Amino acid sequence: MIINQFRNYLHGLAQTESRGISESQFSASEIVQCTIIHADQSLSQCKAENAEQFKTWLRQIMVHEILNRRRRRSRAAGRKNSEVSDKQGISSSIVEPNTSPSQKIIREEERSLLMGAIQQLSEDHQSVVLARHRDKLSFGEIGSQTKRSPVDIQMIWNEAIKQLTSILKSTRDANREREA
């Protein structure tokens, strides 16, 4: 199934978009699975003409899945103003009303490249980069969670950033060659 080719992309996106939601609520893997099921059921309605449009369509399904789960959680918790809280945590690249369509596409292409590069890192490097940038944790907080010193975490982070830079440069160079 063509949708499975985008599983890694969806998983990275789900990890990013579901931040702030406890594992007991639902996991990124669960969100990806539900997104794939909904996409498979709606495949005949997809009007995508290329891979980027298809990814955008999948991302929209995922956003709806996350928002629906947050609404259900908000109702269960008896919160008021669920529409406001629903949009909290959804990254600005997905819900950003004042951005032009071309800016959204460029930002999403960059995000896709970055998520693909992060997926190529070791699990240790991935967890430090995501904790630092997605979860906004300090080196000390990451160190406490992983039972390592802040200095060790900073060294891991530095190495991960070097690898990411190299991966992204290689990817961009390869894309330029294909376009030429």
MOLINQUI-V527936 format. One record per residue. N is the residue number from 1. RES is the residue in one small letter. SS is DSSP state (hx for helix, st for strand, lp for the rest). Layout:
N_RES_SS / N_RES_SS
This chain:
1_m_lp / 2_i_hx / 3_i_hx / 4_n_hx / 5_q_hx / 6_f_hx / 7_r_hx / 8_n_hx / 9_y_hx / 10_l_hx / 11_h_hx / 12_g_hx / 13_l_hx / 14_a_hx / 15_q_hx / 16_t_hx / 17_e_hx / 18_s_lp / 19_r_lp / 20_g_lp / 21_i_lp / 22_s_lp / 23_e_lp / 24_s_lp / 25_q_lp / 26_f_lp / 27_s_lp / 28_a_hx / 29_s_hx / 30_e_hx / 31_i_hx / 32_v_hx / 33_q_hx / 34_c_hx / 35_t_hx / 36_i_hx / 37_i_hx / 38_h_hx / 39_a_hx / 40_d_hx / 41_q_hx / 42_s_hx / 43_l_hx / 44_s_hx / 45_q_hx / 46_c_lp / 47_k_lp / 48_a_lp / 49_e_lp / 50_n_lp / 51_a_hx / 52_e_hx / 53_q_hx / 54_f_hx / 55_k_hx / 56_t_hx / 57_w_hx / 58_l_hx / 59_r_hx / 60_q_hx / 61_i_hx / 62_m_hx / 63_v_hx / 64_h_hx / 65_e_hx / 66_i_hx / 67_l_hx / 68_n_hx / 69_r_hx / 70_r_hx / 71_r_hx / 72_r_hx / 73_r_hx / 74_s_hx / 75_r_hx / 76_a_hx / 77_a_hx / 78_g_lp / 79_r_lp / 80_k_lp / 81_n_lp / 82_s_hx / 83_e_hx / 84_v_hx / 85_s_hx / 86_d_hx / 87_k_hx / 88_q_lp / 89_g_lp / 90_i_lp / 91_s_lp / 92_s_lp / 93_s_lp / 94_i_lp / 95_v_lp / 96_e_lp / 97_p_lp / 98_n_lp / 99_t_lp / 100_s_lp / 101_p_hx / 102_s_hx / 103_q_hx / 104_k_hx / 105_i_hx / 106_i_hx / 107_r_hx / 108_e_hx / 109_e_hx / 110_e_hx / 111_r_hx / 112_s_hx / 113_l_hx / 114_l_hx / 115_m_hx / 116_g_hx / 117_a_hx / 118_i_hx / 119_q_hx / 120_q_hx / 121_l_lp / 122_s_lp / 123_e_hx / 124_d_hx / 125_h_hx / 126_q_hx / 127_s_hx / 128_v_hx / 129_v_hx / 130_l_hx / 131_a_hx / 132_r_hx / 133_h_hx / 134_r_lp / 135_d_lp / 136_k_lp / 137_l_lp / 138_s_lp / 139_f_hx / 140_g_hx / 141_e_hx / 142_i_hx / 143_g_hx / 144_s_hx / 145_q_hx / 146_t_hx / 147_k_lp / 148_r_lp / 149_s_lp / 150_p_hx / 151_v_hx / 152_d_hx / 153_i_hx / 154_q_hx / 155_m_hx / 156_i_hx / 157_w_hx / 158_n_hx / 159_e_hx / 160_a_hx / 161_i_hx / 162_k_hx / 163_q_hx / 164_l_hx / 165_t_hx / 166_s_hx / 167_i_hx / 168_l_hx / 169_k_hx / 170_s_hx / 171_t_hx / 172_r_hx / 173_d_hx / 174_a_hx / 175_n_hx / 176_r_hx / 177_e_hx / 178_r_hx / 179_e_hx / 180_a_lp
